[in-house]
Amino acid sequence: MKLSDLIEQYILDFFKENEMVELKRSELANKFNCVPSQINYVISTRFIPELGFYVESRRGGGGYIKICRTNLNRSDYISDIIDKISQNLSQTTLDVYLNDFVRYNILNKKTANIVRVALSDKSLAKVDKYDRDLVRSDMLKNIIVNII
């Protein structure tokens, strides 16, 4: 398991009992023997509004990170995701979405891999290179609406 995954899981464990978690960046960095920027990376990529989190942060000696779980229901969450998917969805960005869908039990790994292959640059090779990301975006939105 990667360090980012361990840090994420450690923070998620606090949510089993609370809707809000307050942590010190420096204490987390010491616990995981990493630099504070690694903690920032995990917070900024895995605890985002699209995934149902609100983050408040203050830097400095008395700095903290406060993470709150928002009360999005599943249909609000899906609507929010569809709104956030840009018209130009690269294969790299698609992979980020699919990994998050698996991590948060929106899709299972097998379904995510099928979607990944179906929307890959290789599968869309006959689509004009300049239209590929637009087609991928439309297809992912359609898939989300129909299978989730």
C-alpha positions as CSV (number, residue, x, y, z in Angstrom):
1,M,0.0,0.0,0.0
2,K,1.3,3.4,-0.9
3,L,2.0,6.1,1.7
4,S,-0.8,8.3,0.3
5,D,-3.2,5.4,0.7
6,L,-2.1,4.9,4.3
7,I,-2.5,8.5,5.2
8,E,-5.9,8.6,3.6
9,Q,-7.0,5.5,5.4
10,Y,-5.7,6.9,8.7
11,I,-7.8,10.0,8.3
12,L,-10.9,8.1,7.0
13,D,-10.8,6.0,10.2
14,F,-11.6,9.1,12.2
15,F,-14.8,9.5,10.3
16,K,-16.2,6.2,11.6
17,E,-17.1,8.0,14.8
18,N,-17.2,11.7,13.8
19,E,-18.5,13.9,11.0
20,M,-15.6,16.4,11.6
21,V,-11.9,15.7,12.1
22,E,-9.3,18.2,13.2
23,L,-5.6,17.3,12.7
24,K,-2.2,18.9,12.8
25,R,-0.3,18.7,9.6
26,S,3.1,18.5,11.4
27,E,1.9,15.6,13.7
28,L,0.6,13.6,10.7
29,A,3.9,14.2,8.9
30,N,5.8,13.0,11.9
31,K,3.6,10.0,12.3
32,F,4.1,8.9,8.7
33,N,7.7,10.1,8.6
34,C,7.1,12.3,5.6
35,V,7.2,15.9,4.6
36,P,4.1,18.1,5.3
37,S,3.6,18.6,1.6
38,Q,2.8,14.8,1.3
39,I,-0.1,15.5,3.8
40,N,-1.2,18.5,1.7
41,Y,-1.2,16.3,-1.4
42,V,-3.4,13.6,0.2
43,I,-5.8,16.3,1.5
44,S,-6.0,18.2,-1.8
45,T,-6.6,15.1,-3.9
46,R,-8.6,12.7,-1.7
47,F,-10.7,15.0,0.5
48,I,-12.4,17.2,-2.1
49,P,-15.9,18.5,-2.3
50,E,-16.7,16.1,-5.2
51,L,-16.1,13.2,-2.9
52,G,-18.2,14.7,-0.1
53,F,-15.6,16.6,2.0
54,Y,-15.1,20.2,3.1
55,V,-11.5,21.1,4.1
56,E,-10.5,24.1,6.2
57,S,-6.8,24.7,6.7
58,R,-4.6,27.1,8.6
59,R,-0.8,27.0,8.3
60,G,1.8,28.0,10.8
61,G,2.9,26.8,14.3
62,G,-0.6,26.4,15.5
63,G,-1.9,25.4,12.2
64,Y,-4.5,22.7,11.7
65,I,-6.5,20.8,9.1
66,K,-10.2,20.5,9.7
67,I,-12.1,18.1,7.4
68,C,-15.9,17.8,7.5
69,R,-18.0,15.2,5.7
70,T,-20.7,16.9,3.7
71,N,-24.2,15.5,3.6
72,L,-24.5,14.8,-0.1
73,N,-26.9,11.9,-0.9
74,R,-25.9,9.6,-3.8
75,S,-28.0,11.3,-6.5
76,D,-26.6,14.7,-5.5
77,Y,-23.1,13.3,-5.5
78,I,-23.6,11.8,-9.0
79,S,-25.1,15.1,-10.3
80,D,-22.1,17.0,-8.8
81,I,-19.6,14.6,-10.5
82,I,-21.4,15.0,-13.9
83,D,-21.3,18.8,-13.6
84,K,-17.5,18.6,-12.7
85,I,-16.5,16.5,-15.7
86,S,-15.1,18.9,-18.2
87,Q,-15.8,18.8,-21.9
88,N,-12.2,17.8,-22.5
89,L,-11.6,14.7,-20.4
90,S,-8.1,13.3,-21.0
91,Q,-7.3,9.6,-20.4
92,T,-5.2,10.7,-17.4
93,T,-8.1,12.6,-15.8
94,L,-10.5,9.7,-16.5
95,D,-8.1,7.4,-14.6
96,V,-8.3,9.7,-11.6
97,Y,-12.1,9.7,-11.7
98,L,-12.3,5.9,-12.0
99,N,-9.8,5.3,-9.2
100,D,-11.9,7.6,-7.0
101,F,-15.1,5.8,-8.0
102,V,-13.5,2.5,-6.9
103,R,-12.1,4.0,-3.7
104,Y,-15.5,5.3,-2.7
105,N,-17.5,2.2,-3.8
106,I,-19.2,4.0,-6.6
107,L,-17.9,1.3,-9.1
108,N,-16.2,-2.0,-8.5
109,K,-12.7,-2.6,-9.9
110,K,-14.0,-4.8,-12.7
111,T,-16.5,-2.2,-14.0
112,A,-14.0,0.6,-13.6
113,N,-11.4,-1.4,-15.7
114,I,-14.0,-2.0,-18.4
115,V,-14.9,1.7,-18.5
116,R,-11.1,2.5,-18.6
117,V,-10.5,0.2,-21.5
118,A,-13.6,1.3,-23.4
119,L,-12.7,5.0,-23.1
120,S,-9.0,4.7,-23.6
121,D,-7.1,6.5,-26.3
122,K,-6.5,3.1,-28.0
123,S,-10.3,2.4,-28.1
124,L,-11.0,5.9,-29.4
125,A,-8.2,5.8,-31.9
126,K,-10.6,6.2,-34.9
127,V,-12.1,9.3,-33.4
128,D,-10.2,12.5,-34.5
129,K,-7.5,13.3,-32.0
130,Y,-9.0,16.7,-31.3
131,D,-12.4,15.3,-30.6
132,R,-11.3,12.4,-28.5
133,D,-11.5,14.1,-25.1
134,L,-14.9,15.5,-25.8
135,V,-16.2,12.1,-26.9
136,R,-14.7,10.5,-23.8
137,S,-16.3,13.1,-21.6
138,D,-19.8,12.5,-23.1
139,M,-19.4,8.8,-22.9
140,L,-18.3,8.8,-19.2
141,K,-21.3,11.1,-18.3
142,N,-23.6,8.7,-20.1
143,I,-22.1,5.7,-18.4
144,I,-22.4,7.3,-15.0
145,V,-26.0,8.2,-15.5
146,N,-26.9,4.7,-16.7
147,I,-24.9,2.3,-14.5
148,I,-24.8,4.1,-11.1
